[in-house]
Amino acid sequence: MTGTSLLAPAGSTRQADREDRARTVPIDILGHGVFSAAGCGTDAIAAARTRPQPPAATGGPGGGWPELAVRPVTGFDPAAVLGRKGLSRLSRTDQLVMAACTLATDGTAAARVAARTGIVLGTTVGSTGAQEAFFRDTFVQHRPYLVNPSAFPGTLMNSAAGRTAIRLGLTGVNATVAGGPLAALHALRYARTALVNGHADRLLAGGVEELSQAAAWAWRQSGALHPTAALGEGCGVFVLERAGSADQGRSVAGQLLACEIGYADPATEGPLRVARRLAAVVRRALRRSGLPADEPVAVAPGAAARRGWSAVERRALREALGAIPADRLVRIDTLLGETYGASVALQLAAVLARWQSGAGASRERAAVLTAVGPDGSIGAAVIARPDPR
């Protein structure tokens, strides 16, 4: 046990104590709501992994889309989940998050104390479609101020989390974290810290990314995707509670054991340094999860669709874990596309789908999720299998 200096300020001692608790307390994953190119739920992801996938469509609905392969959410009918009232005022991001949270709670949110239940959402910038439409109006309308004021709330990054909390009657922690491909990982880490330190009893945490014409053009012009990769969208939300606090009879889909982040500047330190730093983050996450370095784990990489960064991530995983057998690699990019802000949430959904379907080696006790950002931000999470025997 590491001691604390008597000369350390009281505030720093309390902070160290909070960090130690966060490193050792597992977080139960009790439910989930998922929408992806595979369809609704983790069962749809499990089923899609066992059959040949149709080629991605080129462009989106209507004109004005770039020549880019896309994988939109399949069979998404928000009215079937939320009802038709008020849907026209919601952005696609709002609809995805609201529907996912509704499915994740399965009608049980009202049974909890609303003041102790909240939402933590990861995203890139919110609804790019709503933002593009609103800002375009300021240029094309006869006067810049002749815009639809009811459309403005949907342009805010925290619109989805706020509107969902209102709909479900949740008045606890409500946070939206912008972090690019690490957004959902930051959301899980934020939620974990809040739960461990007693700021909430239950949190709905995850990530969202919508497919829009504006985002598609940005990806097309940047050339950041591999030529064979598709741009996707999706939302994954997970019901999290401290281990052991779940109601009797509720099954645990998995446990969040660790969330670690780091950074290396690719401009000054180079991509090799980013890979080494990510390898160190993965090893630290495994160590804080209490898993031995040689523990067989499933691996869900997040940067496989992105030019350059996929190689950085592969090198880091090889350095941290050695050779990874093909049957333990859980890639979502070929199935769901590059989902950026929602990637880690959908990586987690794919891992849960794998375990729920009985796939994976019998000795596979956990999974490692990784994420790499274009700015050199890196992260890893460790998820424990609920019953590996």
Stockholm file with secondary structure:
# STOCKHOLM 1.0

chainA/1-389         MTGTSLLAPAGSTRQADREDRARTVPIDILGHGVFSAAGCGTDAIAAARTRPQPPAATGGPGGGWPELAVRPVTGFDPAAVLGRKGLSRLSRTDQLVMAACTLATDGTAAARVAARTGIVLGTTVGSTGAQEAFFRDTFVQHRPYLVNPSAFPGTLMNSAAGRTAIRLGLTGVNATVAGGPLAALHALRYARTALVNGHADRLLAGGVEELSQAAAWAWRQSGALHPTAALGEGCGVFVLERAGSADQGRSVAGQLLACEIGYADPATEGPLRVARRLAAVVRRALRRSGLPADEPVAVAPGAAARRGWSAVERRALREALGAIPADRLVRIDTLLGETYGASVALQLAAVLARWQSGAGASRERAAVLTAVGPDGSIGAAVIARPDPR
#=GR chainA/1-389 SS CCCCCTTSCHHHHHHHHHHHHHHHCCEEEEEEEEEETTEESHHHHHHHTTSCCCCCEESCSSSCCCSCEEECCTTCCHHHHHCSTTGGGSCHHHHHHHHHHHHHHTTCGGGSCGGGEEEEEEESSSCHHHHHHHHHHHHHSSSTTCSCGGGGGGGSTTHHHHHHHHHHTCCSCEEEEECGGGHHHHHHHHHHHHHHTTSCSEEEEEEEECCCHHHHHHHHHHTCBCTTCCEECEEEEEEEEETTCSCTTCCCCEEEEEEEEEECCTTTTCHHHHHHHHHHHHHHHHHHTTCCTTCCEEEECSCTTBTTHHHHHHHHHHHHHCSCCGGGBCCCHHHHCBCGGGHHHHHHHHHHHHHHTTCSCTTCCEEEEEEECTTSEEEEEEEECSCCC
#=GC SS_cons         CCCCCTTSCHHHHHHHHHHHHHHHCCEEEEEEEEEETTEESHHHHHHHTTSCCCCCEESCSSSCCCSCEEECCTTCCHHHHHCSTTGGGSCHHHHHHHHHHHHHHTTCGGGSCGGGEEEEEEESSSCHHHHHHHHHHHHHSSSTTCSCGGGGGGGSTTHHHHHHHHHHTCCSCEEEEECGGGHHHHHHHHHHHHHHTTSCSEEEEEEEECCCHHHHHHHHHHTCBCTTCCEECEEEEEEEEETTCSCTTCCCCEEEEEEEEEECCTTTTCHHHHHHHHHHHHHHHHHHTTCCTTCCEEEECSCTTBTTHHHHHHHHHHHHHCSCCGGGBCCCHHHHCBCGGGHHHHHHHHHHHHHHTTCSCTTCCEEEEEEECTTSEEEEEEEECSCCC
//
